[in-house]
């Protein structure tokens, strides 16, 4: 009985988490589409449409998952779709304690669920510190879209401040937090759809072979890895993906493509195998560092950190 109560509480906690994520989606939808949707404040139309629309789509998706999770509280296997199945076998980092010890040990599951996200965040920030921007940073106040050029973004930032009296902090927020949440959420949703298609194809194959309609855990894991790879890289307009979506900014810069792919593939795998959507936080941190500490600081008179960053960028350009 105690074990069932503990299980129910864990399910309830996951449901609360899903409603919290849904609330964030609603907040970003409102602030982008309604509160900041004023062209006279300098916001670009493409930003409002792309990220406001993306937040609205994620609101529908997360609300769907949250509602299914409510029905899943009494029985953890009532539904098996997306992040409503966080403790299933193929999300092996969400509850490995039963495999390791034969019983549920909450602190082990907590460590294996959240520590990978911490490691990924450190990995992302280390990459950004060592090699510069890992992927292009969108400018919410410029119709030019994405840029990896630090000096260009600094110039744009200064122009926006002068024309619209927008603070560096406000610019950095809209370039980082909503962007990280929406971009990571959309790619995660794409992965879930691709996995679902793979599961359906596998079940149809089993039906044709007259075998039990059951998808083994190892098949789920393979499908997740394949779907994450596809969604992280993409191919032109045929298959959408994170890396290919930034091709206009990267041009022929293969190193930039490689860094973006490694970031997205790693972060989304951590999302999938822990059952927790947290890769958007290091994404937002990366954008914030680039846009505020390294960029906006220069635009308002300069900081030692910003000057050091710009010097590194200019030195790298000269060497290349």
C-alpha positions as CSV (number, residue, x, y, z in Angstrom):
1,X,0.0,0.0,0.0
2,X,2.8,2.4,0.9
3,X,4.6,1.7,-2.3
4,X,1.4,2.5,-4.3
5,X,1.0,5.7,-2.3
6,X,4.6,6.7,-3.1
7,X,4.0,5.9,-6.8
8,X,0.8,8.0,-6.8
9,X,2.7,10.9,-5.3
10,X,5.4,10.6,-7.9
11,X,2.8,10.6,-10.7
12,X,1.1,13.6,-9.1
13,X,4.4,15.5,-9.0
14,X,5.0,14.8,-12.7
15,X,1.5,16.1,-13.4
16,X,2.2,19.3,-11.5
17,X,5.4,19.7,-13.5
18,X,3.6,19.3,-16.8
19,X,1.0,21.9,-15.7
20,X,3.9,24.2,-14.7
21,X,5.5,23.8,-18.2
22,X,2.0,24.5,-19.7
23,X,1.8,27.7,-17.7
24,X,5.2,28.8,-19.0
25,X,4.0,28.2,-22.5
26,X,0.8,30.3,-21.9
27,X,2.9,33.1,-20.4
28,X,5.3,33.2,-23.3
29,X,2.4,33.1,-25.8
30,X,0.6,36.0,-24.1
31,X,3.8,38.2,-23.6
32,X,4.9,37.7,-27.2
33,X,1.6,37.8,-29.1
34,X,-0.3,40.3,-27.0
35,X,1.9,42.3,-24.7
36,X,5.0,42.9,-26.8
37,X,3.2,42.7,-30.2
38,X,3.7,46.4,-30.9
39,X,5.9,47.4,-33.8
40,X,6.4,50.9,-32.4
41,X,8.4,49.3,-29.6
42,X,10.9,47.9,-32.1
43,X,10.0,44.2,-32.1
44,X,10.4,42.5,-35.4
45,X,7.4,41.0,-37.0
46,X,9.1,37.7,-37.8
47,X,10.0,37.3,-34.1
48,X,6.4,37.8,-33.0
49,X,5.0,35.3,-35.5
50,X,7.7,32.7,-35.1
51,X,8.1,32.6,-31.4
52,X,4.6,33.6,-30.4
53,X,3.1,31.0,-32.7
54,X,5.6,28.4,-31.5
55,X,4.7,29.1,-27.9
56,X,1.0,28.7,-28.7
57,X,1.7,25.3,-30.4
58,X,3.6,24.2,-27.3
59,X,0.8,25.3,-25.1
60,X,-1.6,22.9,-26.9
61,X,1.0,20.1,-26.7
62,X,1.9,20.5,-23.0
63,X,-1.7,20.9,-22.0
64,X,-2.5,17.7,-23.9
65,X,0.3,15.8,-22.0
66,X,-0.8,17.3,-18.7
67,X,-4.4,16.3,-19.1
68,X,-3.4,12.7,-20.0
69,X,-1.1,12.7,-17.0
70,X,-4.0,13.5,-14.7
71,X,-5.7,10.2,-15.7
72,X,-2.3,8.5,-15.1
73,X,-2.0,9.3,-11.4
74,X,-3.7,6.1,-10.2
75,X,-1.9,3.9,-12.7
76,X,1.5,4.9,-14.1
77,X,0.8,2.9,-17.3
78,X,-2.6,4.3,-18.2
79,X,-1.2,6.1,-21.2
80,X,2.1,5.8,-23.1
81,X,2.7,8.9,-25.2
82,X,5.3,11.6,-25.0
83,X,6.3,12.9,-21.6
84,X,3.3,11.3,-19.9
85,X,5.3,8.0,-19.8
86,X,8.4,9.4,-18.0
87,X,9.1,6.2,-15.9
88,X,8.7,3.7,-18.7
89,X,11.6,1.4,-19.5
90,X,12.9,3.4,-22.4
91,X,13.3,6.5,-20.3
92,X,16.0,4.6,-18.4
93,X,17.5,7.7,-16.6
94,X,14.2,8.6,-15.0
95,X,13.9,5.6,-12.6
96,X,16.9,3.3,-12.7
97,X,16.9,2.4,-9.0
98,X,14.6,-0.6,-9.5
99,X,17.1,-2.0,-12.1
100,X,20.1,-1.2,-9.8
101,X,18.7,-2.2,-6.4
102,X,15.5,-4.1,-7.1
103,X,13.4,-1.4,-5.4
104,X,12.5,2.2,-5.8
105,X,15.0,4.6,-4.2
106,X,13.9,8.2,-4.8
107,X,17.3,9.9,-4.3
108,X,18.9,7.7,-6.9
109,X,16.1,8.5,-9.4
110,X,16.4,12.2,-8.5
111,X,20.2,12.2,-9.2
112,X,19.9,10.3,-12.5
113,X,17.0,12.5,-13.6
114,X,18.5,16.0,-13.0
115,X,22.3,15.6,-12.9
116,X,22.5,14.9,-16.6
117,X,20.8,18.3,-17.2
118,X,23.4,20.0,-15.0
119,X,26.2,18.3,-16.8
120,X,24.7,19.4,-20.1
121,X,24.4,23.0,-19.0
122,X,28.0,23.1,-17.9
123,X,29.0,21.5,-21.2
124,X,27.1,24.1,-23.2
125,X,28.5,27.1,-21.3
126,X,32.0,25.7,-21.5
127,X,31.6,25.4,-25.3
128,X,30.4,29.0,-25.5
129,X,33.2,30.2,-23.4
130,X,35.9,28.4,-25.3
131,X,34.6,28.8,-28.9
132,X,32.1,31.6,-28.9
133,X,28.4,31.4,-29.7
134,X,27.5,27.7,-30.1
135,X,24.6,28.6,-32.5
136,X,23.1,31.8,-34.0
137,X,21.3,34.2,-31.6
138,X,18.0,35.6,-32.9
139,X,17.5,39.4,-32.4
140,X,13.9,40.2,-31.4
141,X,14.4,43.8,-32.5
142,X,15.9,43.3,-35.9
143,X,14.3,41.9,-39.1
144,X,17.6,40.5,-40.1
145,X,16.9,37.4,-38.0
146,X,19.8,35.3,-36.7
147,X,23.4,36.3,-36.3
148,X,26.6,34.8,-34.9
149,X,28.6,38.0,-35.3
150,X,29.0,39.5,-31.9
151,X,30.0,42.9,-33.1
152,X,27.0,43.0,-35.5
153,X,24.6,42.2,-32.6
154,X,26.2,44.8,-30.4
155,X,25.6,47.4,-33.1
156,X,22.0,46.4,-33.5
157,X,21.6,46.5,-29.8
158,X,22.9,50.1,-29.6
159,X,20.6,51.2,-32.5
160,X,17.5,49.7,-30.7
161,X,18.4,51.4,-27.4
162,X,18.7,54.7,-29.2
163,X,15.6,54.4,-31.3
164,X,13.2,52.8,-28.8
165,X,14.8,53.3,-25.3
166,X,14.9,49.5,-24.8
167,X,17.2,48.4,-22.0
168,X,19.9,45.8,-22.6
169,X,18.2,43.6,-20.0
170,X,14.9,43.6,-21.9
171,X,16.7,42.9,-25.2
172,X,18.6,40.0,-23.6
173,X,15.5,38.5,-22.1
174,X,13.5,38.4,-25.3
175,X,16.6,37.1,-27.2
176,X,17.2,34.3,-24.6
177,X,14.4,33.0,-22.4
178,X,11.3,32.7,-24.7
179,X,13.7,31.7,-27.6
180,X,15.3,28.9,-25.6
181,X,11.9,27.6,-24.4
182,X,10.2,27.7,-27.8
183,X,13.1,26.4,-30.0
184,X,13.8,23.5,-27.7
185,X,10.1,22.7,-27.2
186,X,9.4,22.7,-30.9
187,X,12.3,20.3,-31.6
188,X,11.2,18.1,-28.7
189,X,7.7,18.0,-30.1
190,X,9.1,17.1,-33.5
191,X,11.0,14.2,-31.9
192,X,7.9,13.0,-30.1
193,X,5.9,13.0,-33.4
194,X,8.7,11.1,-35.2
195,X,8.9,8.5,-32.4
196,X,5.1,8.1,-32.6
197,X,5.3,7.5,-36.3
198,X,8.0,5.0,-35.7
199,X,6.0,3.2,-33.1
200,X,2.9,3.1,-35.3
201,X,5.1,1.7,-38.2
202,X,6.5,-1.0,-35.9
203,X,3.0,-2.0,-34.7
204,X,1.8,-2.2,-38.3
205,X,4.8,-4.5,-39.0
206,X,4.0,-6.7,-36.0
207,X,0.4,-6.9,-37.1
208,X,1.4,-7.9,-40.6
209,X,3.7,-10.6,-39.2
210,X,0.9,-11.7,-36.8
211,X,3.1,-11.1,-33.7
212,X,2.1,-9.5,-30.4
213,X,1.3,-5.8,-30.7
214,X,4.0,-4.7,-28.2
215,X,6.9,-2.4,-28.6
216,X,10.0,-3.6,-26.6
217,X,12.0,-1.0,-24.7
218,X,15.1,-1.4,-26.9
219,X,13.0,-0.6,-29.9
220,X,11.7,2.6,-28.2
221,X,15.3,3.6,-27.4
222,X,16.4,3.1,-31.0
223,X,13.5,5.1,-32.3
224,X,14.2,7.9,-29.8
225,X,17.9,8.1,-30.9
226,X,17.0,8.1,-34.6
227,X,14.2,10.7,-34.2
228,X,16.5,12.9,-32.1
229,X,19.2,12.7,-34.8
230,X,16.8,13.7,-37.5
231,X,15.2,16.5,-35.6
232,X,18.6,17.8,-34.5
233,X,20.1,18.0,-38.0
234,X,17.3,18.2,-40.5
235,X,17.7,18.4,-44.3
236,X,16.7,21.4,-46.4
237,X,12.9,21.8,-46.5
238,X,12.3,18.1,-46.7
239,X,13.0,17.3,-43.1
240,X,12.9,20.2,-40.5
241,X,15.7,20.3,-38.0
242,X,17.6,22.5,-35.5
243,X,20.9,22.7,-37.4
244,X,19.5,23.1,-40.9
245,X,17.1,25.9,-39.6
246,X,20.2,28.0,-39.0
247,X,21.7,27.5,-42.5
248,X,21.1,31.1,-43.5
249,X,23.3,32.3,-40.7
250,X,26.0,29.5,-41.0
251,X,26.4,29.6,-44.8
252,X,29.5,27.3,-45.4
253,X,30.7,27.4,-41.8
254,X,30.9,23.6,-41.1
255,X,32.3,24.1,-37.6
256,X,29.2,26.1,-36.7
257,X,26.9,23.3,-38.0
258,X,28.9,20.7,-36.0
259,X,28.6,22.7,-32.7
260,X,24.9,23.3,-33.2
261,X,24.2,19.6,-33.9
262,X,26.2,18.4,-30.9
263,X,24.4,20.8,-28.7
264,X,20.9,19.9,-29.9
265,X,21.4,16.2,-30.2
266,X,23.0,15.9,-26.7
267,X,20.4,18.2,-25.0
268,X,17.4,16.5,-26.6
269,X,18.7,13.0,-25.7
270,X,19.0,14.1,-22.1
271,X,15.4,15.4,-22.3
272,X,14.1,12.1,-23.7
273,X,16.0,9.7,-21.4
274,X,15.3,11.6,-18.2
275,X,11.7,12.5,-19.1
276,X,12.2,16.1,-18.0
277,X,12.2,19.1,-20.4
278,X,15.1,21.2,-19.2
279,X,17.4,21.7,-22.2
280,X,15.7,25.1,-22.8
281,X,17.4,26.5,-19.7
282,X,21.1,26.1,-20.9
283,X,19.9,27.3,-24.3
284,X,18.4,30.4,-22.7
285,X,21.6,30.9,-20.6
286,X,23.8,30.7,-23.7
287,X,21.7,33.3,-25.6
288,X,21.6,35.6,-22.5
289,X,25.4,35.5,-22.0
290,X,25.9,36.3,-25.7
291,X,23.3,39.0,-25.9
292,X,23.7,40.7,-22.5
293,X,27.1,40.2,-20.9
294,X,29.0,40.1,-24.2
295,X,26.9,42.4,-26.3
296,X,24.7,44.8,-24.5
297,X,27.5,45.6,-22.1
298,X,29.4,47.1,-25.0
299,X,26.5,49.0,-26.2
300,X,26.1,50.9,-22.9
301,X,29.7,51.9,-22.5
302,X,31.7,48.6,-22.3
303,X,32.6,46.1,-19.7
304,X,35.9,44.2,-19.2
305,X,34.1,40.9,-20.0
306,X,32.5,42.3,-23.2
307,X,35.8,43.8,-24.4
308,X,37.6,40.6,-23.8
309,X,34.9,38.7,-25.7
310,X,35.0,41.1,-28.7
311,X,38.8,41.0,-28.7
312,X,38.7,37.2,-29.0
313,X,36.2,37.4,-31.9
314,X,38.3,39.9,-33.8
315,X,41.5,38.0,-33.2
316,X,39.9,34.8,-34.5
317,X,38.7,36.6,-37.6
318,X,42.2,37.9,-38.3
319,X,43.7,34.4,-37.8
320,X,41.2,32.9,-40.2
